[in-house]
Each structure stands twice: as C-alpha cells, then as structure tokens.
C-alpha cells in the first residue's frame, strides 16, 4: 500500500495514499468512536459543507484574497461533492469534541485534495493548495459548521414535510372512507358519546397537518446564518465585503433564502433556532405517538378488545401463539417517538451548556436533529404505506358498541334532566338492559321519542332546537 506523510501542530502521521482526507481527519478518527455514525450518514450535511466552502471560495476570489486558479479548483471540487462524489470520505463521527472542528477539517481536507487533483498535483501536496489557508480562508469552524448545520437541516426538512403531507392525506382518505360508520367516542377510556370513525381519522389528519406549517416556521429561522463571523463573530481575518458576498453566493448555490445574522457575536453562540426546531420535532412526534396509541387500542382484540378497526397483517406476531398478529408498525413508530423525545432532551441540555462566545456541544445538537428528522420521515412513510392505507373498519363491532353503550344517555339530558338521566344510566348498567329498554320500562319517554333522541346520527353534530 502506498502512503503519504502529512504533518500538523502535533507532529507527523502516515496516511494511505488513496484516502482523500488528511491528518486532522485521521486524528479525529482515532479520537472519536462514539456513535459509529460518520458525517456521510447524512448526505445533506456533506452537501451543505461543500456549499459553504464553495461560497467562501467565490467570495474570497471576488474580494481578491484568493488566487483565481485556487478558487476555481475549490469550487469545482465542491460541486463534485454536491453532486455526490467522495461522500464516503467524510468519515468523522458526528459526535466529537472541538465544536465541530473535526467535521470542518474533514471537509477542508477532502476538498483540498480533490482540488489538488484538478490542478494536477498529488494528494497531500498542500504547498500548492492548503486545507486551512485556502479552503478554510476567511472562515472558522465556528461560522462554517453552524452555517452548514442550518443548511443541512433545511435540506432534511424537505422530505420530512413531504412524508407528513402524504401521511396526512392517507388519514384524510380513510376519514372519507369511514364517514358513514357510527361508533362510540371515548374519554378517559370510558364510553362518551357517538361519533363517526371518519371523524376520528379526519381528526388525526388535521392534527398532523398542522405541523407542516410549524416545520416551515422553524426552517425560516434557520435561514439566518453567521457565516463571516469567523471565530467569535467579530469577522477577524475577513475582507469587509466578504460576508455579504459569501452569504449571497451560498443562498444562490443552495436555493435557500439565507441572510446574514444581524449580530454575528450573538449568532455565534445562540442555539435558539436549533432548540425551536427540536421542539417542533418533539411536538410532531408526540402527536404521532398518540395516534399510534389510538390505533393499537382501536384494533385491540381481535375478539376480546375494542376491535373497531383491523390493521394490515404484516408479519406473524408470536413464536409461541399461532395465529397471533401484533400491531408492529404502530409499535415501531412509538419507539421512534421515544427516541425523538430523548434527542430533544439532549438538544436542550447541549444548548444550555454553551459558554461565553461559543457552544462546544453543537455536534450533539446537529446529530440529534438530523437523526430525529430522518427517523420521523421513515416512520411516517412506514406508517402510511404499511398500516394506514390498509386499515379496514369493523362495522358490526362499531354498531354493537353504540347499541349497548350507556354514554348515549347524554342525548336525553335536555329532555329529562341530568339527575334522571344519571339514575337511568345507573339502572340500565346494573340491570344489564339497554338504555332504551330501561327508559321505556320506566315510562320516561315513549318509543317514538326514544327512537328520535337515541338515533346515533342525531348525536354527530349540533342539532338541539329551543
């Protein structure tokens, strides 16, 4: 195996000649083996890093601080990476010390070596084009990494929004399919009043759909970036025109409406946009989990539970009990929800741990946000295609529950009063009769009145006349 020798602040190291990263990346590989999840696991982050470097090279060339041949080689290398090249060379673990320096240097070194090859030089010949002096010119990890993080999260939000919309539409379709099926509503797991199964599923759809707009709001906050602030937000080592040029170019490359932060010192340590996004993801996850809890309850049985819906059978449910089928898709979604909630706590603690002009825990924040978005996207798709679209209603069971319910006594309250209605419900419950039978036996109302008042359809919307 051919090798090359590289050196840095701490000394020298021998690297395989065929790798595109350099010595600082290798040190990070040796130091950080936390999650086993490399940068390349999230292509949106790799693309965002390359976009930041391309925008910086463009701005540096424009202000005359980077030679044109170097700037052009760097931008060409970045474009290759944006298009998907060499993602496997982004090898550093997502969780790392140094506030993201290892991620930034992994990008700097890969881009430098790819640019060197375009200029006709071997990898590692940094005297011709250097990872720090050229690729990282007018940047610090402290502005390049957060900017790439903001951009990557916006990229990750796109498929998540699509997945939420598709799941919402599937639930809405089920709501339309079940619009004529009357069933009992329940509060605190006790019989309440009638509703339709369609109303229940429509409620699920509206509940999830609200968060598409909230996710859009969070992405709007992520459009304010601190690129150009360098180390702590003062812009040291940058040209006066660099920041505006770099952010404008990054907006053009990414297609996102990025703007410079209004106060770079504040923006360099502020984690508020990340915390807000994490809260939105947790909010959506909680809603998703509640819906899956409901699906599991509504499908419980099949003969000794509620049994009002039938979930698609996607795999055998037991290694010992023949014929058993479990609600494995909602269960998997519930577990996803718990992980997102745990990730939100990690983001919260990491954001609070910032000190003075920097938050060194940002890698943990980025890891948890990207991971949550990917998990939720996959969970939505799985729930939609392998569960919601195949749900069937058990019409007979829904009707039977309405028929024997005591909860429908609520419809009699305006006509016989709360006290008599309470007594009637208790008497029917103790005698084992239906509410209608008990009311007839006591002569409270005649058959025609009871048929009209206890008709489930009359309880589905406001109808009371003075």
C-alpha positions as CSV (number, residue, x, y, z in Angstrom):
1,X,0.0,0.0,0.0
2,X,1.4,3.4,-1.0
3,X,1.4,6.0,1.7
4,X,2.0,9.7,2.1
5,X,3.3,11.7,5.1
6,X,1.4,14.7,6.5
7,X,2.1,16.9,9.4
8,X,0.2,19.3,11.7
9,X,0.6,21.1,15.0
10,X,1.1,17.8,16.9
11,X,3.6,16.1,14.5
12,X,3.6,13.8,11.6
13,X,1.4,10.9,10.5
14,X,1.5,8.4,7.7
15,X,-1.8,8.1,5.7
16,X,-2.8,5.7,2.9
17,X,-2.2,7.5,-0.4
18,X,-5.7,6.5,-1.7
19,X,-7.7,8.4,1.0
20,X,-8.9,11.9,0.2
21,X,-8.9,13.2,3.8
22,X,-5.8,14.3,5.7
23,X,-4.0,14.1,9.0
24,X,-6.5,16.1,11.1
25,X,-9.3,13.9,9.9
26,X,-7.3,10.8,10.8
27,X,-6.7,12.1,14.3
28,X,-10.4,12.6,14.7
29,X,-11.0,9.1,13.5
30,X,-8.6,7.8,16.2
31,X,-10.1,10.0,18.9
32,X,-13.8,9.8,18.4
33,X,-15.5,6.5,18.2
34,X,-18.8,7.4,19.9
35,X,-21.8,6.6,17.7
36,X,-20.2,4.8,14.8
37,X,-22.3,7.3,12.6
38,X,-20.0,9.2,10.3
39,X,-20.8,12.5,8.6
40,X,-21.5,10.6,5.4
41,X,-24.6,9.0,7.1
42,X,-26.3,12.4,6.4
43,X,-25.6,13.4,2.8
44,X,-27.4,16.6,3.4
45,X,-24.7,17.7,5.8
46,X,-21.9,16.7,3.3
47,X,-23.6,18.7,0.6
48,X,-24.1,21.7,2.9
49,X,-20.4,21.7,3.9
50,X,-19.4,21.7,0.3
51,X,-21.8,24.5,-0.5
52,X,-20.3,26.7,2.4
53,X,-16.8,26.1,1.1
54,X,-17.7,26.9,-2.5
55,X,-19.4,30.1,-1.4
56,X,-16.4,31.1,0.7
57,X,-14.0,30.5,-2.2
58,X,-16.2,32.5,-4.5
59,X,-16.3,35.4,-2.1
60,X,-12.6,35.3,-1.4
61,X,-11.8,35.4,-5.1
62,X,-14.2,38.3,-5.6
63,X,-12.5,40.4,-2.9
64,X,-9.0,39.4,-4.2
65,X,-7.8,37.4,-1.2
66,X,-7.7,34.0,-3.1
67,X,-6.0,33.4,-6.4
68,X,-8.5,32.6,-9.2
69,X,-7.0,29.2,-10.1
70,X,-7.3,28.1,-6.5
71,X,-10.8,29.4,-6.1
72,X,-11.9,27.8,-9.3
73,X,-10.4,24.4,-8.3
74,X,-12.0,24.6,-4.9
75,X,-15.4,25.4,-6.3
76,X,-15.1,22.6,-8.9
77,X,-14.2,20.2,-6.1
78,X,-17.2,21.4,-4.1
79,X,-19.5,20.9,-7.0
80,X,-18.4,17.3,-7.4
81,X,-19.2,16.7,-3.7
82,X,-22.5,18.4,-4.0
83,X,-23.3,16.1,-6.9
84,X,-22.5,13.1,-4.8
85,X,-18.7,12.4,-5.2
86,X,-16.5,11.3,-2.3
87,X,-19.2,11.2,0.3
88,X,-17.6,8.1,1.7
89,X,-14.5,10.2,2.6
90,X,-16.5,12.2,5.2
91,X,-15.6,9.7,7.9
92,X,-15.5,11.6,11.2
93,X,-18.0,10.5,13.9
94,X,-20.9,13.0,14.3
95,X,-20.3,13.4,18.0
96,X,-16.9,14.9,18.6
97,X,-15.1,17.4,20.8
98,X,-14.0,20.7,19.4
99,X,-17.3,22.3,18.5
100,X,-17.3,20.7,15.0
101,X,-13.6,21.4,14.2
102,X,-13.1,17.8,13.1
103,X,-16.1,17.9,10.7
104,X,-14.9,21.2,9.3
105,X,-11.4,19.9,8.8
106,X,-12.7,16.6,7.2
107,X,-14.4,18.8,4.6
108,X,-11.4,21.1,4.2
109,X,-9.0,18.2,3.6
110,X,-11.2,16.3,1.2
111,X,-11.9,19.4,-0.8
112,X,-8.3,20.5,-0.8
113,X,-7.1,17.1,-2.1
114,X,-9.8,16.9,-4.7
115,X,-8.9,20.5,-5.8
116,X,-5.2,19.5,-5.9
117,X,-6.0,16.6,-8.3
118,X,-7.9,19.0,-10.6
119,X,-4.7,21.2,-10.6
120,X,-2.6,18.2,-11.4
121,X,-1.0,17.7,-8.0
122,X,-0.9,14.6,-5.8
123,X,-2.9,14.4,-2.6
124,X,-1.2,15.9,0.3
125,X,0.9,18.4,-1.7
126,X,-0.6,21.2,0.3
127,X,2.0,23.8,-0.7
128,X,0.0,24.2,-3.9
129,X,-3.4,24.5,-2.2
130,X,-3.9,24.2,1.6
131,X,-6.9,22.9,3.6
132,X,-6.6,25.8,6.1
133,X,-5.0,28.6,4.2
134,X,-7.1,28.2,1.1
135,X,-10.2,26.1,1.6
136,X,-10.8,27.5,5.0
137,X,-9.8,31.0,4.1
138,X,-11.9,33.7,5.9
139,X,-13.6,31.0,7.9
140,X,-13.6,29.4,11.3
141,X,-15.3,26.2,12.4
142,X,-17.4,28.5,14.5
143,X,-19.1,30.0,11.5
144,X,-18.7,27.4,8.7
145,X,-20.0,24.5,10.8
146,X,-23.2,26.2,12.2
147,X,-24.0,27.6,8.7
148,X,-23.7,24.1,7.2
149,X,-25.8,22.7,10.0
150,X,-28.6,25.3,9.4
151,X,-28.5,24.5,5.7
152,X,-28.4,20.7,6.1
153,X,-31.4,20.8,8.5
154,X,-33.4,22.7,5.9
155,X,-32.5,20.1,3.3
156,X,-33.6,17.3,5.8
157,X,-36.9,19.1,6.4
158,X,-38.0,18.8,2.8
159,X,-38.5,15.0,2.7
160,X,-40.0,15.2,6.2
161,X,-42.6,17.7,5.1
162,X,-43.4,15.6,2.1
163,X,-43.8,12.5,4.4
164,X,-46.0,14.3,6.8
165,X,-48.2,15.5,4.0
166,X,-48.5,12.1,2.5
167,X,-49.4,10.6,5.9
168,X,-52.0,13.3,6.5
169,X,-53.6,12.7,3.1
170,X,-53.8,8.9,3.8
171,X,-55.5,9.6,7.1
172,X,-57.9,12.0,5.3
173,X,-58.7,9.4,2.7
174,X,-59.6,6.9,5.5
175,X,-61.7,9.6,7.1
176,X,-63.7,9.9,3.8
177,X,-63.9,6.1,3.5
178,X,-65.3,5.7,7.1
179,X,-67.6,8.7,7.0
180,X,-70.8,6.7,7.4
181,X,-69.6,4.4,10.2
182,X,-71.0,5.4,13.6
183,X,-69.1,4.4,16.7
184,X,-68.7,5.4,20.3
185,X,-66.3,8.1,21.3
186,X,-64.4,7.6,24.5
187,X,-62.9,9.9,27.1
188,X,-60.6,8.5,29.8
189,X,-61.1,5.1,28.2
190,X,-64.8,5.2,29.2
191,X,-67.8,5.5,26.9
192,X,-68.6,9.1,25.9
193,X,-71.0,9.9,23.0
194,X,-71.3,8.7,19.4
195,X,-69.1,9.9,16.6
196,X,-68.1,8.5,13.2
197,X,-65.0,6.6,12.5
198,X,-64.5,9.1,9.7
199,X,-64.4,12.0,12.2
200,X,-61.8,10.2,14.2
201,X,-59.5,9.7,11.3
202,X,-60.1,13.2,10.0
203,X,-59.1,14.4,13.4
204,X,-55.8,12.5,13.1
205,X,-55.2,14.1,9.7
206,X,-55.8,17.7,10.8
207,X,-53.7,17.1,13.9
208,X,-50.6,16.1,11.9
209,X,-51.1,18.5,9.1
210,X,-50.7,21.5,11.4
211,X,-47.0,20.7,11.9
212,X,-46.2,21.1,8.2
213,X,-46.5,24.9,8.8
214,X,-44.6,24.7,12.1
215,X,-41.7,23.0,10.4
216,X,-41.7,25.7,7.7
217,X,-41.5,28.3,10.5
218,X,-38.5,26.5,12.0
219,X,-36.7,26.5,8.7
220,X,-37.3,30.2,8.3
221,X,-35.3,30.7,11.5
222,X,-32.5,28.6,10.1
223,X,-32.1,31.0,7.2
224,X,-30.2,33.4,9.4
225,X,-26.6,32.3,9.3
226,X,-23.4,33.5,11.0
227,X,-21.1,32.9,8.0
228,X,-18.5,35.6,8.0
229,X,-18.3,35.9,11.8
230,X,-15.2,33.5,11.9
231,X,-14.0,32.7,15.4
232,X,-16.4,34.6,17.7
233,X,-18.4,36.8,15.5
234,X,-16.1,39.7,15.0
235,X,-15.2,38.7,11.5
236,X,-11.4,38.6,12.1
237,X,-9.4,37.7,9.0
238,X,-12.1,38.6,6.6
239,X,-12.4,41.3,4.0
240,X,-15.1,43.9,4.7
241,X,-17.2,42.8,1.7
242,X,-16.6,39.1,2.3
243,X,-19.7,38.3,4.5
244,X,-22.3,39.7,2.2
245,X,-20.8,38.1,-0.9
246,X,-20.4,34.7,0.8
247,X,-23.9,34.6,2.2
248,X,-25.4,35.8,-1.1
249,X,-23.5,33.1,-3.0
250,X,-24.5,30.4,-0.6
251,X,-28.1,31.4,-1.0
252,X,-27.7,31.1,-4.8
253,X,-26.0,27.7,-4.6
254,X,-28.4,26.2,-2.1
255,X,-31.6,27.7,-3.3
256,X,-32.5,28.8,0.3
257,X,-33.3,32.4,1.3
258,X,-30.3,32.8,3.6
259,X,-29.5,36.1,5.2
260,X,-26.6,37.3,7.3
261,X,-27.2,37.3,11.1
262,X,-28.0,40.7,12.4
263,X,-25.4,40.4,15.2
264,X,-22.6,38.0,14.5
265,X,-21.3,37.8,18.1
266,X,-24.8,36.8,19.3
267,X,-25.4,34.4,16.5
268,X,-22.1,32.6,17.1
269,X,-23.3,31.3,20.5
270,X,-27.0,31.2,20.1
271,X,-28.7,27.8,19.7
272,X,-32.2,29.2,19.7
273,X,-33.2,28.1,16.2
274,X,-32.0,24.6,16.9
275,X,-33.9,24.4,20.1
276,X,-37.1,25.6,18.4
277,X,-36.7,23.1,15.6
278,X,-36.2,20.3,18.2
279,X,-39.4,21.4,20.0
280,X,-41.3,21.2,16.7
281,X,-40.0,17.7,16.0
282,X,-40.9,16.6,19.5
283,X,-44.4,18.2,19.2
284,X,-45.0,16.3,16.0
285,X,-43.5,13.1,17.4
286,X,-45.9,13.3,20.4
287,X,-48.9,13.7,18.1
288,X,-47.7,10.8,16.0
289,X,-47.3,8.6,19.1
290,X,-50.7,9.5,20.4
291,X,-52.3,8.4,17.1
292,X,-50.4,5.2,17.2
293,X,-51.6,4.5,20.7
294,X,-55.1,5.0,19.5
295,X,-54.6,2.7,16.5
296,X,-53.4,0.0,18.9
297,X,-56.4,0.4,21.2
298,X,-59.0,0.6,18.4
299,X,-57.5,-2.6,16.8
300,X,-57.1,-4.5,20.1
301,X,-58.6,-8.0,20.2
302,X,-59.4,-9.2,17.7
303,X,-62.3,-10.7,19.7
304,X,-61.7,-9.6,23.3
305,X,-60.7,-5.9,22.8
306,X,-62.2,-2.9,21.1
307,X,-61.8,-4.4,17.7
308,X,-63.3,-1.5,15.8
309,X,-60.6,-1.4,13.1
310,X,-58.4,-4.1,11.6
311,X,-54.8,-3.2,10.9
312,X,-53.0,-4.8,8.0
313,X,-51.2,-8.1,9.0
314,X,-47.6,-7.5,8.0
315,X,-45.9,-10.4,9.9
316,X,-46.7,-13.2,12.4
317,X,-47.0,-11.9,15.9
318,X,-45.7,-14.7,18.1
319,X,-43.2,-17.5,18.1
320,X,-45.5,-19.5,20.5
321,X,-49.1,-18.4,19.9
322,X,-50.3,-19.5,16.5
323,X,-52.5,-17.0,14.6
324,X,-51.5,-14.0,16.7
325,X,-50.8,-10.8,14.7
326,X,-49.4,-7.7,16.5
327,X,-49.6,-4.0,15.7
328,X,-45.9,-3.9,14.9
329,X,-46.0,-0.8,12.7
330,X,-47.6,1.5,15.3
331,X,-45.3,-0.1,17.9
332,X,-42.2,0.8,15.8
333,X,-43.5,4.3,15.4
334,X,-44.0,4.7,19.1
335,X,-40.4,3.7,19.7
336,X,-39.3,6.3,17.2
337,X,-41.2,8.8,19.1
338,X,-39.5,7.9,22.4
339,X,-36.1,8.3,20.7
340,X,-37.0,11.7,19.3
341,X,-38.1,12.8,22.8
342,X,-34.8,11.7,24.2
343,X,-33.0,13.5,21.4
344,X,-34.9,16.7,22.3
345,X,-33.7,16.5,25.9
346,X,-30.1,16.0,24.6
347,X,-30.5,19.1,22.4
348,X,-31.9,21.1,25.3
349,X,-29.1,20.2,27.6
350,X,-26.4,20.8,24.9
351,X,-27.9,24.2,24.1
352,X,-27.8,25.2,27.7
353,X,-24.2,24.1,28.0
354,X,-22.9,26.9,25.8
355,X,-20.2,29.1,27.5
356,X,-19.3,32.7,26.6
357,X,-18.9,33.1,22.8
358,X,-19.3,29.5,21.7
359,X,-21.3,26.4,22.2
360,X,-18.9,23.4,22.1
361,X,-21.8,20.9,22.2
362,X,-23.2,21.8,18.8
363,X,-22.2,18.4,17.3
364,X,-24.6,16.7,19.6
365,X,-27.3,19.1,18.6
366,X,-26.7,18.6,14.9
367,X,-26.6,14.8,15.3
368,X,-29.8,14.6,17.2
369,X,-31.7,16.9,14.9
370,X,-30.6,15.2,11.7
371,X,-31.3,11.8,13.3
372,X,-34.8,12.8,14.5
373,X,-35.7,14.2,11.1
374,X,-34.6,11.1,9.3
375,X,-36.3,8.7,11.8
376,X,-39.6,10.7,11.7
377,X,-39.5,10.7,7.9
378,X,-39.1,7.0,7.7
379,X,-41.7,6.4,10.4
380,X,-44.3,8.5,8.6
381,X,-43.6,6.6,5.3
382,X,-43.8,3.2,7.1
383,X,-47.0,4.1,8.9
384,X,-48.7,5.4,5.8
385,X,-47.8,2.6,3.4
386,X,-47.7,-0.4,5.8
387,X,-50.6,0.5,8.1
388,X,-52.9,3.4,7.4
389,X,-53.6,2.7,3.7
390,X,-54.6,-0.9,4.6
391,X,-56.8,-0.3,7.6
392,X,-60.3,-1.8,7.5
393,X,-63.3,-0.9,9.6
394,X,-65.2,-3.5,11.7
395,X,-68.7,-2.0,11.0
396,X,-70.6,-4.6,13.1
397,X,-68.4,-4.1,16.1
398,X,-68.7,-0.3,15.9
399,X,-72.5,-0.6,15.7
400,X,-72.6,-3.1,18.6
401,X,-70.7,-0.8,20.9
402,X,-73.1,2.1,20.2
403,X,-76.1,-0.1,20.8
404,X,-75.1,-1.3,24.2
405,X,-73.4,1.9,25.4
406,X,-74.7,3.8,28.4
407,X,-73.0,7.0,27.1
408,X,-75.8,7.8,24.7
409,X,-77.9,8.8,27.7
410,X,-76.3,12.3,27.3
411,X,-78.7,12.9,24.4
412,X,-81.6,12.6,26.9
413,X,-80.3,15.2,29.4
414,X,-82.1,18.2,27.7
415,X,-85.4,16.3,27.9
416,X,-85.4,14.5,31.3
417,X,-82.7,16.4,33.2
418,X,-79.3,15.4,34.4
419,X,-80.5,13.8,37.6
420,X,-83.0,11.4,36.0
421,X,-80.5,10.7,33.2
422,X,-77.8,9.7,35.7
423,X,-80.2,7.5,37.6
424,X,-81.4,5.9,34.3
425,X,-77.9,5.2,33.2
426,X,-77.0,3.5,36.5
427,X,-80.2,1.4,36.4
428,X,-79.6,0.2,32.9
429,X,-76.0,-0.6,33.8
430,X,-76.9,-2.6,36.8
431,X,-79.8,-4.5,35.2
432,X,-77.9,-5.3,32.0
433,X,-80.6,-3.8,29.8
434,X,-80.1,-1.2,27.1
435,X,-80.7,2.4,27.8
436,X,-83.8,2.4,25.5
437,X,-85.3,-0.6,27.2
438,X,-84.8,0.9,30.7
439,X,-86.3,4.2,29.7
440,X,-89.4,2.5,28.2
441,X,-89.8,0.4,31.3
442,X,-89.8,3.5,33.5
443,X,-92.2,5.3,31.2
444,X,-89.9,8.4,31.0
445,X,-90.3,8.8,27.2
446,X,-92.3,6.9,24.6
447,X,-90.9,4.7,21.8
448,X,-91.1,7.4,19.1
449,X,-89.3,9.9,21.3
450,X,-86.6,7.5,22.2
451,X,-86.0,6.4,18.6
452,X,-85.6,10.1,17.6
453,X,-83.4,11.1,20.6
454,X,-81.2,8.0,20.7
455,X,-80.6,7.9,16.9
456,X,-76.8,7.9,16.7
457,X,-76.9,10.1,13.6
458,X,-78.7,12.8,15.7
459,X,-75.7,13.0,18.0
460,X,-73.0,13.6,15.5
461,X,-73.4,17.4,15.2
462,X,-75.2,20.3,16.9
463,X,-79.0,19.8,16.4
464,X,-80.8,21.0,19.6
465,X,-83.8,23.1,18.9
466,X,-85.2,25.6,21.5
